[in-house]
Amino acid sequence: MIEGARKTSNTLMLETAKLIKAALINNQHSEKPVSELDVLHKMVKEREKAMDIYEKAGRKDLALKEVKEIGYIRGIMPVEPSEQEIREFISELMKIMTLTIKDTKMVITHVQRKFPTAQKGTIVKIFKSLL
């Protein structure tokens, strides 16, 4: 990732790649490490907040830099499944076994095994709508 950015002489890509590497290393050495995907999600959220602040302050140049960083970070993240894919998978689970609201944690676990990038909130919302 960093070597590719160096070869293309893309400084923004190189800076972003270094930030990603630093964030992942910091996460490994933290007391409660989270998944790499969660680190990337956090980085995107931080840049979205910064982008809003820069736009409100009239700093379009810095907001544009944040947008480009968000695009680069999202480009290396795996694609999230659609709500329809999650809905179909949960429906299949419901055909196999009888599920109640108490089984929410188990459903989240099964869905995230199949779709590691699926967000818990989305899974819960779909599961509740199918009950």
URURBEL-V657337 format. One record per residue. N is the residue number from 0. PHI is phi as a letter, one per 30 degrees, with the letter a starting at -180 (NA if undefined). PSI is psi in whole degrees, 0 to 359 (999 if undefined). NEAR is the number of other C-alpha atoms within 12 Angstrom. Layout:
BEGIN
n->(N & N)
phi->(PHI & PHI)
psi->(PSI & PSI)
near->(NEAR & NEAR)
END
This chain:
BEGIN
n->(0 & 1 & 2 & 3 & 4 & 5 & 6 & 7 & 8 & 9 & 10 & 11 & 12 & 13 & 14 & 15 & 16 & 17 & 18 & 19 & 20 & 21 & 22 & 23 & 24 & 25 & 26 & 27 & 28 & 29 & 30 & 31 & 32 & 33 & 34 & 35 & 36 & 37 & 38 & 39 & 40 & 41 & 42 & 43 & 44 & 45 & 46 & 47 & 48 & 49 & 50 & 51 & 52 & 53 & 54 & 55 & 56 & 57 & 58 & 59 & 60 & 61 & 62 & 63 & 64 & 65 & 66 & 67 & 68 & 69 & 70 & 71 & 72 & 73 & 74 & 75 & 76 & 77 & 78 & 79 & 80 & 81 & 82 & 83 & 84 & 85 & 86 & 87 & 88 & 89 & 90 & 91 & 92 & 93 & 94 & 95 & 96 & 97 & 98 & 99 & 100 & 101 & 102 & 103 & 104 & 105 & 106 & 107 & 108 & 109 & 110 & 111 & 112 & 113 & 114 & 115 & 116 & 117 & 118 & 119 & 120 & 121 & 122 & 123 & 124 & 125 & 126 & 127 & 128 & 129 & 130)
phi->(NA & d & d & d & d & d & d & d & h & c & d & d & d & d & d & d & d & d & d & d & d & d & d & d & d & e & d & d & c & d & d & b & d & c & d & d & d & d & d & d & d & d & d & d & d & d & d & d & d & d & e & d & d & d & d & d & d & i & c & d & d & d & d & d & d & d & d & d & d & d & d & d & d & d & d & c & d & d & d & d & d & d & d & d & d & d & e & d & d & d & d & d & d & d & d & d & b & d & c & b & d & d & c & e & d & d & d & e & d & d & d & d & d & d & b & e & c & d & d & e & e & d & d & d & e & d & d & d & d & d & d)
psi->(308 & 320 & 320 & 321 & 324 & 319 & 324 & 355 & 31 & 101 & 323 & 317 & 320 & 314 & 317 & 319 & 320 & 321 & 319 & 313 & 316 & 318 & 320 & 321 & 317 & 321 & 319 & 327 & 4 & 166 & 321 & 82 & 145 & 176 & 158 & 324 & 320 & 324 & 316 & 320 & 318 & 319 & 320 & 315 & 318 & 317 & 327 & 318 & 315 & 319 & 315 & 317 & 315 & 321 & 319 & 328 & 357 & 17 & 76 & 327 & 316 & 325 & 320 & 322 & 317 & 320 & 317 & 320 & 319 & 316 & 319 & 316 & 314 & 332 & 332 & 353 & 144 & 151 & 135 & 146 & 155 & 161 & 327 & 319 & 317 & 317 & 316 & 319 & 316 & 322 & 320 & 318 & 319 & 332 & 326 & 319 & 157 & 124 & 144 & 177 & 333 & 344 & 12 & 315 & 319 & 320 & 316 & 315 & 313 & 316 & 318 & 340 & 318 & 319 & 86 & 337 & 0 & 134 & 139 & 317 & 319 & 317 & 313 & 316 & 315 & 317 & 315 & 324 & 335 & 346 & 999)
near->(21 & 21 & 15 & 14 & 18 & 17 & 12 & 13 & 13 & 18 & 19 & 25 & 29 & 23 & 24 & 33 & 29 & 22 & 25 & 32 & 21 & 19 & 27 & 24 & 17 & 17 & 22 & 16 & 12 & 13 & 8 & 9 & 16 & 19 & 18 & 25 & 26 & 23 & 27 & 33 & 28 & 23 & 32 & 30 & 20 & 19 & 29 & 25 & 18 & 24 & 26 & 20 & 18 & 20 & 19 & 13 & 13 & 13 & 16 & 17 & 14 & 22 & 23 & 22 & 24 & 31 & 28 & 24 & 33 & 32 & 21 & 27 & 37 & 25 & 19 & 20 & 22 & 17 & 15 & 24 & 21 & 17 & 24 & 16 & 19 & 34 & 28 & 19 & 28 & 37 & 24 & 19 & 26 & 23 & 13 & 10 & 13 & 16 & 21 & 17 & 19 & 14 & 20 & 27 & 18 & 22 & 36 & 32 & 21 & 23 & 34 & 24 & 15 & 18 & 26 & 23 & 28 & 33 & 25 & 25 & 18 & 27 & 36 & 28 & 21 & 28 & 34 & 22 & 15 & 23 & 20)
END
